[in-house]
Amino acid sequence: MAFPASEKLQTRPATPEPDSGALIKVVAVFLGLAVGVLIPVLVWMGASAQNARNDARAAAQKAATLRAGHEHAAAAATAVTPSFAALAPANADALALAHKTYPAVLPAALPGPVADVHLVLKDVVIQIAPGIKYSAWAFAGGAPGPVIHVRQGQTVKITLTNGGVIPHSVDFHAARIAPNLAFRDVDPGKSITYTFKATDPGVFMYHCGTKPVLAHIANGMYGAIVVEPAAGVLPHADRQYVLVASEWYLSSPGLTAPASIDMAKAHAQTPDWVTWNGYAGQYVKHPLVAKPGETVRFWVVAAGPSFDTDFHVVGTLLDRAWVNGDMTHFQRNVQTVPVPAGGGGVFDVKIGKPGLYPFVSHSFASVDLGQVGLLKVGNVKGTMSH
């Protein structure tokens, strides 16, 4: 086909080839930007991973520390302070034989319409088992304090003089009285006097009521008051004995130097010694006595501070038992009677056959720690243990 001469053939100019050098530059710019962004990201990711590992390690260490702390606390909570109950000097038998026993015989009742009682508190070193010394806080120089015997209806006038170095008080379970007035603390060198009417018959505990009461009772500040009913209310008794049960918690053996209270043991109720009238086994070497056919009356207080006493006389039954000191009626022919800590009970036995009859708390852990004595009925030779 022919075109007119005036028309020239119109053609599209050819697209020039891209400059390969420029393309490389563009790619390099993009790569540079990508690397510039990627490196901080990688650094951040690495740091985050390291932080995560550090956090995990710290958490593991914290967990291990807490676990160890809990295990240590649990071990401390369940740890048993060493007992010194098995320790005794080589001449323990000779010391027990030479020991002057606490007088268990019920003393005569105080005369007159007003029973005047003066208690002096002193810090003294006593023996609580053969050769075992203890730094005690005590009423009238010993533990237990003196037995107080009054009659129902008497007015009891109490004067307390504090001869110790810290405040003390005296709480009578036989009293119906405002404790904030009567049982208040008495500073060293001071005295207090109050009165109460002995309206309720039975046997009752008295003790220091100053905080912590656990420590004050465990240190020897306790005793018994017998409020005897009017004549003719109780059957006749030929012999009457007072027994006060208590525990001792020792900070050391007490052999070379006096022990003092170990409050950890006291809180755990793990005593080293448990006693009748303050001294382990004293009525084994020095039995209480009776004749065959006599009625023997036991006035029993469980001073604790924490243990009950399950009173039992081996080889017989309790012919009459005024449980927890309730003197309005009695039970007959009972084998064992619990006396709660802070409580009292009255028990009659009449034994016809000569022999040695142990009186114990039938919680035999207490027997092993010294709470045992003998009632010797008749002219019996020798001794025994239980």
Secondary structure as the mmCIF struct_conf table of DSSP 4:
data_model
#
loop_
_struct_conf.conf_type_id
_struct_conf.id
_struct_conf.beg_label_comp_id
_struct_conf.beg_label_asym_id
_struct_conf.beg_label_seq_id
_struct_conf.end_label_comp_id
_struct_conf.end_label_asym_id
_struct_conf.end_label_seq_id
TURN_TY1_P TURN_TY1_P1 ALA A 5 SER A 6
HELX_LH_PP_P HELX_LH_PP_P1 GLU A 7 GLN A 10
HELX_LH_PP_P HELX_LH_PP_P2 ARG A 12 PRO A 18
HELX_RH_AL_P HELX_RH_AL_P1 SER A 20 THR A 78
HELX_LH_PP_P HELX_LH_PP_P3 ALA A 79 SER A 83
TURN_TY1_P TURN_TY1_P2 ALA A 85 ALA A 86
TURN_TY1_P TURN_TY1_P3 ALA A 90 ASN A 91
HELX_RH_AL_P HELX_RH_AL_P2 ALA A 92 ALA A 98
STRN STRN1 VAL A 105 VAL A 105
HELX_LH_PP_P HELX_LH_PP_P4 LEU A 106 PRO A 111
BEND BEND1 GLY A 112 PRO A 113
STRN STRN2 VAL A 114 ALA A 129
TURN_TY1_P TURN_TY1_P4 PRO A 130 GLY A 131
STRN STRN3 ILE A 132 PHE A 139
TURN_TY1_P TURN_TY1_P5 ALA A 140 GLY A 141
STRN STRN4 GLY A 142 GLY A 142
BEND BEND2 ALA A 143 PRO A 144
STRN STRN5 ILE A 148 ARG A 151
TURN_TY1_P TURN_TY1_P6 GLN A 152 GLY A 153
STRN STRN6 THR A 155 ASN A 162
BEND BEND3 GLY A 164 ILE A 166
STRN STRN7 HIS A 168 HIS A 168
STRN STRN8 ASP A 171 PHE A 172
TURN_TY1_P TURN_TY1_P7 HIS A 173 ALA A 174
BEND BEND4 ILE A 177 ILE A 177
HELX_RH_AL_P HELX_RH_AL_P3 PRO A 179 ALA A 182
BEND BEND5 PHE A 183 PHE A 183
STRN STRN9 VAL A 186 VAL A 186
TURN_TY1_P TURN_TY1_P8 PRO A 188 GLY A 189
STRN STRN10 SER A 191 LYS A 197
BEND BEND6 ASP A 200 ASP A 200
STRN STRN11 GLY A 202 HIS A 207
HELX_LH_PP_P HELX_LH_PP_P5 THR A 210 THR A 210
BEND BEND7 LYS A 211 PRO A 212
HELX_RH_AL_P HELX_RH_AL_P4 VAL A 213 ALA A 218
TURN_TY1_P TURN_TY1_P9 ASN A 219 GLY A 220
STRN STRN12 TYR A 222 GLU A 228
HELX_LH_PP_P HELX_LH_PP_P6 PRO A 229 PRO A 229
BEND BEND8 ALA A 230 ALA A 230
TURN_TY1_P TURN_TY1_P10 ALA A 231 GLY A 232
BEND BEND9 VAL A 233 LEU A 234
HELX_LH_PP_P HELX_LH_PP_P7 PRO A 235 HIS A 236
BEND BEND10 ASP A 238 ASP A 238
STRN STRN13 ARG A 239 TRP A 248
STRN STRN14 LEU A 250 LEU A 250
BEND BEND11 SER A 251 SER A 252
BEND BEND12 LEU A 255 ALA A 257
STRN STRN15 ALA A 259 ALA A 259
STRN STRN16 ILE A 261 ILE A 261
HELX_RH_AL_P HELX_RH_AL_P5 MET A 263 ALA A 268
TURN_TY1_P TURN_TY1_P11 GLN A 269 GLN A 269
BEND BEND13 ASP A 272 ASP A 272
STRN STRN17 TRP A 273 TRP A 276
TURN_TY1_P TURN_TY1_P12 ASN A 277 GLY A 278
STRN STRN18 TYR A 279 TYR A 279
TURN_TY1_P TURN_TY1_P13 ALA A 280 GLY A 281
HELX_RH_AL_P HELX_RH_AL_P6 GLN A 282 LYS A 285
BEND BEND14 HIS A 286 HIS A 286
STRN STRN19 LEU A 288 ALA A 290
TURN_TY1_P TURN_TY1_P14 PRO A 292 GLY A 293
STRN STRN20 THR A 295 GLY A 304
BEND BEND15 PRO A 305 SER A 306
STRN STRN21 THR A 309 VAL A 313
TURN_TY1_P TURN_TY1_P15 VAL A 314 GLY A 315
BEND BEND16 THR A 316 THR A 316
STRN STRN22 LEU A 318 TRP A 322
HELX_RH_3T_P HELX_RH_3T_P1 VAL A 323 GLY A 325
TURN_TY1_P TURN_TY1_P16 MET A 327 THR A 328
STRN STRN23 GLN A 331 VAL A 334
BEND BEND17 GLN A 335 GLN A 335
STRN STRN24 VAL A 337 VAL A 339
TURN_TY1_P TURN_TY1_P17 ALA A 341 GLY A 342
STRN STRN25 GLY A 344 LYS A 350
BEND BEND18 LYS A 353 LYS A 353
STRN STRN26 GLY A 355 SER A 361
BEND BEND19 HIS A 362 HIS A 362
HELX_RH_AL_P HELX_RH_AL_P7 PHE A 364 ASP A 368
TURN_TY1_P TURN_TY1_P18 LEU A 369 GLY A 370
STRN STRN27 VAL A 372 VAL A 377
BEND BEND20 GLY A 378 ASN A 379
BEND BEND21 GLY A 382 GLY A 382
#
